[in-house]
Amino acid sequence: MKLDQSIDIDTLPDVYDPNEDSYLMLKIVEVKEGEMFLEMGSGTGLTAIHAAKAGARVTAADINPNAVQCTRRNALKNGVSVRVIESDLFENIKGLFDVIAFNPPYLASENTTTAWIERSWSGGRDGTETSGEFLNEAWKHLAPNGRIYMILSSLGSLRTLLRMAKEHYRSNMIEEEHMFFESIFAYRFDLVNLAADR
């Protein structure tokens, strides 16, 4: 999707502001009119709102109640219909989706804080804890020919995560961006064999 300059996004305290990784996600996601779209970890709702503007039927989920409020407010502000759910990954998610997008917390951290803003970037000891949990469940929520878009970081255990993902997915790196202390990678995951998995 292309960045729509007409979309106006407000932020709230303790909600991850759109950043380089958010705009990279927006750039790589492909969604068609009428498709079922899920943004996991919606934050401000930037990607969800763009998908709704593209004609997708959109669900947005976040564990952070402040992000749920922020996404809901931004969807209303931009005149789009987005179903917003408070959910710890797929805990409260039902149904199948053609597209799932997730910009997970991917920085390695031993921090066990409950502060929402820190939880938005802390991906556990090796940076892939949340991503791994997500991929272990996401295949169950994909429609036939569905796909997943994710942002991953060179600072996390990327190889370990991609090895684990081989059980259910084919992975393809679509884009890479270098910053002064890390590289971020945009990946697409497709199911290897839906019938066998289910």
N, C-alpha and C positions, 0 to 999 in steps of 0.2 A: 504494500500500500504506500501511497505517497502522503507526505505530511500535508494536511489540509490547514492552511493558515487561518481559515475562518473559524476553526474550532478553538474555543476559549477554555482553558483549563485553570481552575483555581486549585490551590494547595491548602493543606491543613497541617497543623503541628503533628508530629509523630507519623507522618505519611511520607513515603519516599518520593521526592520530587523527580520529575522526568529528567533523565541525564543521558549521557552518550549511549549507554546500553539500552535505554528505553527507545531512543530514536533508531537504533540499529534494529531492534525488534520490529518496530513499525515498518521499517524499510523492507524486511525480508518476508513478512507475513503476506500470504496470498489467500484471499477469501472471495467467494463468489456470492452474488445475490441469492438469498434463500438458504444458504448453508447455515448449519448449526455451529456456532462459534463460542468457545469458552476461553476467557482470559483468566488464568490462575494467577493469584497475586496481583490483583488489578491496580493497587495503589491509587493513583488519581483517576484511573479509568481511561487513560490516553488511547491505548490500543483498542479497548472495547468500544469506545465511542467512534473511532475511525471505522471499525468493522461494521458497526450499526449504520453509519453513514453510507457504507458500501452496499447495504441491503441485507446483511447477514442477520440471523436471529441470535441475539447475543445474551450470554450469561457471563457475569463477572463475579469472581469469588476472591475473598481475602480473609485471612485469619484475624487481621487487625480491624476492630470495629470502627476505628477512625478512618481507615481506608474505605470501608464499606460506605460510610457516610459521605466521604469525599467523592467516590465514584458515582454514587446515587445523585449527589448534588450536581456534578458536572454533566451527567447524562441529561438531567432536567434542563440545565442551563443551555445545553446545545440542542435541545429538542429531539432527542432520540430515545428509543425504547431499549432499555438494558435491564435485564433481571439481575439484581445484585444480591449475593448471598454471603453471609459470614460462614466461613468453612475452613477447617484445618485440612488443607489439601482437598481430597475428595470426600471427606467425612459427610458433608451434606449435599453432595452433588449426585443427581440422578439423570439418567438418560445417556444418549450417545451423541457425539459431536463429530462434525466433519473436520474441524480445525480446533486445536488446543494450543494456546500460546502461553509460555511461562518464562518470565525473567526472574529466576530464583535468586535467593540470597546465596552468593557463591564465594565469599571470602572466607578463608580459613580462620577460625577463631575458637578459643577455648571458653569464650565468654558465655555464661549461662544467664545473662541478664534477661529481665522481663520487659525492658524498655522497648517499645514498639519500633522506634527508628533504628535501633541497633539490631533488632531481629530482622529488619528488612535487608540487611547485608550480610549477617553472620550465618555462614553455611555449615557450621560445625567444625570439628577438629581438622578435617581435610578439605573443607570447603564444598564437599559434594553430598553432604548428609541429606539435605532437603531435596536436592535434585534426584538422588538415588531413590528416596521414598516416593517421589512423584512418578518416576519412570516405572517403578514396580507396580503402580496402580493405574497409570494413565491408559495403558492398552485396553483395559476393560471398558473404557469410556469412549473408545474410538468407533465411529461408524465404518462400514466397509469403505476402503480407499481413503480413510481419514489420515490426517497428518498432524504432527506436533512440531512446533517451532520453539526453540529454547536458546537462551544466551548462556554461555559458559565462559569460564575465565582460565587463563594460564596459571593463576595463583592457586587453583584448586587441583585435586587429583583427577585431571581430565582423562588420562588413560585408563584409570581404574573404572571410572564411570562408563566410558565407552565400551570397555570389555563387558561390564555387567549388562549394558543395554543390548548386547548382541543376542540375548536370549529371546527377545521379542521384536527387536527393531533392526532395520537398516538405517545407518546414520550417514548423513551427508553434510559436510561443512559448506555453508553457502557464502558467508562473508567473514572477514577478519579485520579487526581494527586494532592498531597499536597505540598505546598511550605510554606515558613516560615510565610507568612502573609495572605495566601488565599489558597483555593482549586479551581482547575479548573476541569470542567466536560465536557466530550465529549458526545453529545446527537445525537441520530438518530430520525428523525421525519418522519412518514409515514402518508399518507392521510387516514382519517377515512372512507370517502365515496366520491370518486371522482365524481360519477354520480350526487349525491345530491348537492355537492358543485358547480358543473358547471351548 
